């Protein structure tokens, strides 16, 4: 399997690149500094990639809902990234119940209206969708996702 490159990390987030995919695992808070750092890492990774590319965003059950100002900035960063027609996003918002449902609603609100963005309730479904879209082996992307999740706990 090809190497995984760490692009950015803080106490609540880890972002890596594998092939033409950026994988972000968020397990805690997302600060304004975090949005900016992740945005810079994503821009740099995007500039280095050719052809279709993807982002696998995994929000763990411990991921906090961002404050309104952070959500607004996150929306701006995602809008800028999504201006590139090559980018496809699969997001896995984990958990059950009202809190998880609220996090999925927030994610959908931030990235609403773009057919290249899909929100799932499981990592497996998000991985399968993104791998299929990009023509990558789902099993390998799944291994990368689980390694990032395990390393960010």
Secondary structure by P-SEA (a helix, b strand, c coil): ccbbbbccccccbbbbbcccbbbbbbcccccaaaaaaaaaaaaaaaaacccbbbbbbbbccccccccaaaaaaaaaaaaaaaccccbbbbbbbccccaaaaaaaaaaaaaccccccbbbbccaaaaaaaaaaaacccaaaaaaaaaaaaaaac
